[in-house]
């Protein structure tokens, strides 16, 4: 009994507890009010259903949340990830359907499965562009000593202009089937995007939990001066996390543009930065920095996507989605307030005494 109580206490005090509670409540709501929400079908060897849609459509946000977690853990923030998504998508699609002077190749002259640039080069170029954006943010924050919100706001504003310049102010449509596999493909019956999220998450976990980098990130978030006197190179760590956040945004851009088979510099990644921040906060990483959990942030992203899918399923207008998210933000703030935690801990303590 004592061991089970100890395990329960460890679980309830872990960062994944409240995100899982939130996800569970959304699933419980769907069980009663959304018909066939949990129904899964196999068509052409692929799984289909609302749960699969949540994973597939939430993949870009999950990838963004992984990068944003490390940034916020250093007491920073990256407001530019939505714009970097647009830049990455623009680079990739223009390389597939290139501009000839000021004139894009017309769709009727494009042959399906033909690209002007090899796919590996397309992916590499998009990720390099995104990494350079992250590096720019990191330089402003770590070397320029500019507040993260102000530093990343520069690229948030200018990024879509850069994407517009890359695309010539047009919506670039691609007709290259292998590229569509990134955001629409299936592997072993499940969306390929799930494997992308798993790969990025595994890499970030190995980087932060199997090396000292994770400890350095948390130390900087807790106390920069103490970290400096402990011999931690604050500048390089911040440069690393912002660059990694940029790469994650680049991956998200590839997924988004592949999924919709085009790049719209005005709308690609629009509002993603706020959803990514919310996912990280739902995951329990405080905006003041410090302790973080990559898994909890991924669950936080699933909470947001599940909520969005649920609203559409029950017929809530798209314009009302932001209002619902505002309510979620208030609930999250309540859950992570010290006063609320004290009340909950007292309730659990009474339960243990009674048992």
C-alpha positions in Angstrom: 0.0 0.0 0.0 2.8 2.4 0.9 4.6 1.7 -2.3 1.4 2.3 -4.4 0.8 5.5 -2.5 4.4 6.6 -3.3 4.0 5.8 -7.0 0.7 7.7 -7.1 2.3 10.7 -5.4 5.2 10.7 -7.9 2.8 10.5 -10.8 0.5 13.3 -9.5 3.5 15.6 -8.9 5.1 14.8 -12.3 4.8 17.3 -15.2 2.8 14.9 -17.4 0.0 14.5 -14.8 -2.1 17.6 -15.6 -1.6 17.4 -19.4 -2.8 13.8 -19.2 -5.8 14.9 -17.1 -6.7 17.6 -19.6 -6.4 15.1 -22.5 -8.4 12.5 -20.6 -11.2 15.0 -20.0 -11.4 15.9 -23.7 -11.5 12.2 -24.6 -14.2 11.7 -22.0 -16.3 14.5 -23.5 -16.0 13.0 -27.0 -17.0 9.6 -25.7 -20.4 11.0 -24.7 -21.0 13.8 -27.2 -19.1 13.0 -30.4 -20.5 9.9 -32.2 -17.9 7.6 -33.7 -15.0 9.7 -32.4 -13.0 6.6 -31.4 -13.9 4.6 -34.4 -10.9 3.4 -36.4 -11.1 2.0 -40.0 -8.5 0.4 -42.2 -8.7 1.6 -45.8 -6.0 0.6 -48.3 -3.9 -0.7 -45.5 -4.0 2.7 -43.6 -5.7 3.6 -40.3 -8.4 6.3 -40.5 -10.4 8.0 -37.8 -10.6 11.1 -35.6 -7.7 9.9 -33.4 -5.5 9.5 -36.4 -6.5 12.9 -37.6 -5.4 14.4 -34.3 -2.0 12.8 -34.6 -1.5 13.8 -38.2 -2.8 17.4 -38.0 -1.1 17.9 -34.6 2.3 16.8 -35.8 3.6 20.3 -36.8 2.5 21.7 -33.4 4.2 18.8 -31.5 7.4 19.4 -33.3 7.2 23.1 -32.6 6.5 22.4 -29.0 9.6 20.3 -28.6 11.8 23.2 -29.8 9.8 25.8 -27.9 10.2 23.8 -24.7 14.0 24.2 -24.7 13.7 27.9 -25.4 11.2 28.6 -22.6 13.3 26.5 -20.2 16.0 29.1 -20.6 13.4 31.8 -19.6 13.2 32.8 -23.2 10.5 32.7 -25.9 10.4 32.3 -29.7 7.7 34.3 -31.3 9.1 33.8 -34.8 8.3 30.0 -35.3 5.2 30.7 -37.3 7.1 32.9 -39.7 9.9 30.4 -39.9 7.4 27.8 -40.9 6.3 30.0 -43.8 10.0 30.6 -44.8 10.8 26.8 -44.7 7.6 26.0 -46.8 8.5 28.8 -49.3 12.0 27.5 -49.8 10.9 23.9 -50.3 8.1 24.6 -52.7 10.1 27.1 -54.8 12.9 24.6 -55.2 10.3 22.1 -56.4 8.4 24.5 -58.6 11.1 27.2 -59.3 10.7 30.8 -60.3 12.0 31.6 -63.8 12.7 35.3 -63.5 9.4 36.6 -62.2 7.3 33.9 -63.7 6.5 30.6 -62.0 6.1 27.5 -64.0 2.4 27.1 -64.8 0.6 24.1 -63.4 -0.3 22.8 -66.8 3.4 22.6 -67.7 4.3 20.7 -64.6 4.4 16.9 -64.9 3.4 14.9 -61.8 6.3 13.4 -59.9 8.8 15.8 -61.5 10.8 18.3 -59.5 13.4 20.9 -60.4 15.5 20.0 -57.4 16.2 16.5 -55.8 14.1 15.9 -52.8 17.0 15.5 -50.3 18.3 18.9 -51.5 14.8 20.5 -51.1 14.6 19.2 -47.5 18.1 20.2 -46.6 17.8 23.7 -48.0 14.5 24.3 -46.1 16.1 23.1 -42.9 19.2 25.2 -43.4 17.1 28.3 -44.0 15.2 27.6 -40.8 18.4 26.9 -38.9 19.8 30.3 -40.0 16.6 32.0 -38.8 17.0 30.3 -35.4 20.7 31.2 -35.4 19.7 34.9 -36.0 17.4 34.8 -33.0 20.0 33.2 -30.9 22.6 35.8 -31.8 20.3 38.6 -30.9 19.4 37.1 -27.6 22.8 35.7 -26.5 25.2 38.1 -28.1 23.0 41.2 -28.6 21.5 40.8 -25.1 18.1 41.7 -26.5 15.0 40.5 -24.6 13.8 37.3 -26.3 10.3 38.6 -26.9 11.7 41.7 -28.7 14.5 39.8 -30.5 12.1 37.1 -32.0 9.4 39.7 -32.7 11.8 41.1 -35.4 11.7 37.9 -37.4 8.0 37.3 -36.6 7.2 40.5 -38.4 9.9 40.4 -41.1 9.7 36.6 -41.7 6.5 36.6 -43.7 8.0 39.4 -45.9 11.0 37.2 -46.5 8.7 34.3 -47.4 6.8 36.6 -49.8 10.1 37.6 -51.5 11.0 33.9 -51.9 7.6 33.0 -53.5 7.3 36.2 -55.5 4.1 37.1 -53.6 2.3 34.0 -55.0 0.9 30.9 -53.5 3.2 28.2 -54.8 1.6 24.9 -55.7 3.6 21.7 -56.0 2.9 18.5 -58.0 5.6 16.2 -56.7 4.1 13.1 -55.2 7.2 12.0 -53.2 7.2 15.3 -51.4 3.5 14.7 -50.4 4.6 11.7 -48.4 6.2 13.9 -45.7 2.9 15.3 -44.5 0.4 12.8 -46.0 2.2 9.5 -46.2 1.6 6.4 -44.1 4.2 3.9 -42.8 3.1 0.6 -41.1 -0.5 1.9 -41.4 0.0 5.1 -39.3 0.8 8.6 -40.5 4.4 9.2 -41.4 4.3 12.4 -39.4 4.1 10.4 -36.2 7.6 8.9 -37.0 8.9 12.5 -37.7 7.6 13.6 -34.2 9.1 10.5 -32.6 12.5 11.1 -34.3 12.6 14.8 -33.3 11.5 14.0 -29.8 14.0 11.1 -29.4 16.8 13.4 -30.6 15.8 16.2 -28.2 15.5 13.7 -25.4 19.0 12.2 -26.0 20.4 15.7 -26.3 18.9 16.9 -23.1 18.8 13.8 -20.9 21.8 11.8 -22.0 24.2 14.8 -22.1 24.7 17.7 -19.7 22.9 20.1 -22.1 19.5 19.5 -20.4 21.0 20.4 -17.0 22.6 23.5 -18.5 19.3 24.6 -20.0 17.5 24.2 -16.7 20.3 25.9 -14.8 20.2 29.0 -17.0 16.5 29.2 -16.7 16.6 29.0 -12.9 19.5 31.4 -12.3 21.7 32.9 -15.1 24.3 34.3 -12.7 24.8 31.1 -10.8 25.1 29.2 -14.0 27.8 31.6 -15.2 29.8 31.2 -11.9 29.4 27.4 -12.3 31.2 27.6 -15.6 28.2 27.2 -17.9 28.5 29.1 -21.2 25.1 30.8 -21.2 25.6 32.4 -24.6 26.3 29.1 -26.5 23.5 27.3 -24.8 21.0 29.9 -25.7 22.4 30.0 -29.3 21.9 26.2 -29.4 18.3 26.2 -28.2 17.1 29.0 -30.5 18.8 27.3 -33.5 17.2 24.0 -32.6 13.8 25.8 -32.3 14.4 27.2 -35.8 15.1 23.7 -37.1 11.9 22.4 -35.5 10.0 25.2 -37.2 11.6 24.2 -40.5 10.5 20.6 -40.1 7.0 21.8 -39.3 7.1 24.0 -42.4 7.9 20.9 -44.5 5.0 19.0 -43.0 2.5 21.8 -43.5 3.5 22.5 -47.1 3.6 18.8 -47.9 0.2 18.3 -46.3 -1.6 21.1 -48.2 0.7 20.7 -51.3 1.4 24.4 -51.5 3.0 27.3 -49.7 1.1 30.5 -48.7 3.5 33.0 -47.2 0.6 34.9 -45.6 -1.1 32.0 -43.9 1.4 29.2 -43.5 2.1 28.8 -39.8 -0.1 31.7 -38.8 -0.7 31.6 -35.1 1.5 28.6 -34.6 3.8 30.5 -32.1 0.9 31.1 -29.7 -0.2 27.4 -29.9 3.3 26.2 -29.3 3.7 28.4 -26.3 0.4 27.3 -24.9 1.4 23.6 -25.5 4.6 24.1 -23.5 2.8 25.9 -20.7 0.1 23.1 -20.6 3.1 20.8 -20.3 4.1 22.5 -17.1 7.2 24.3 -18.3 7.1 27.7 -16.6 7.7 30.9 -18.6 10.2 31.9 -16.0 12.4 28.9 -17.1 13.9 25.9 -15.3 12.5 22.4 -15.1 11.0 21.1 -18.4 9.5 17.9 -19.8 9.5 17.2 -23.6 6.9 14.5 -23.2 4.5 16.8 -21.3 4.9 19.5 -24.0 4.0 16.9 -26.7 0.9 15.9 -24.7 0.1 19.6 -24.4 0.2 19.9 -28.2 -2.2 16.9 -28.4 -4.5 18.6 -25.9 -4.7 21.6 -28.2 -5.2 19.6 -31.4 -7.8 17.3 -29.6 -9.7 20.4 -28.5 -9.6 21.9 -32.0 -10.8 18.6 -33.6 -13.5 18.3 -31.0 -14.8 21.8 -31.6 -15.1 21.1 -35.3 -16.7 17.8 -34.7 -19.5 19.2 -32.6 -20.1 22.2 -34.9 -18.4 25.0 -33.1 -17.6 27.9 -35.5 -14.0 28.3 -36.4 -14.0 31.9 -35.2 -15.0 30.7 -31.7 -11.9 28.5 -31.4 -9.8 31.4 -30.1 -12.3 32.1 -27.3 -12.2 28.4 -26.2 -8.4 28.5 -26.2 -8.6 31.6 -24.0 -10.6 29.6 -21.5 -8.0 26.8 -21.7 -5.3 29.4 -20.9 -7.2 30.5 -17.8 -7.7 26.9 -16.7 -4.0 26.2 -17.2 -3.0 29.3 -15.2 -5.3 28.1 -12.4 -3.9 24.6 -12.4 -0.3 25.8 -12.1 -1.0 28.4 -9.5 0.6 27.7 -6.1 -2.7 28.2 -4.2 -4.5 25.7 -6.4 -1.7 23.2 -6.0 -1.8 23.6 -2.2 -5.5 22.8 -2.1 -5.1 19.7 -4.4 -2.1 18.4 -2.4 -4.1 18.7 0.8 -6.9 16.7 -0.7 -4.6 14.0 -1.8 -2.9 14.0 1.7 -6.3 13.5 3.3 -7.0 10.6 0.9 -3.8 8.9 1.9 -4.4 9.3 5.6 -7.9 7.8 5.2 -6.5 4.9 3.3 
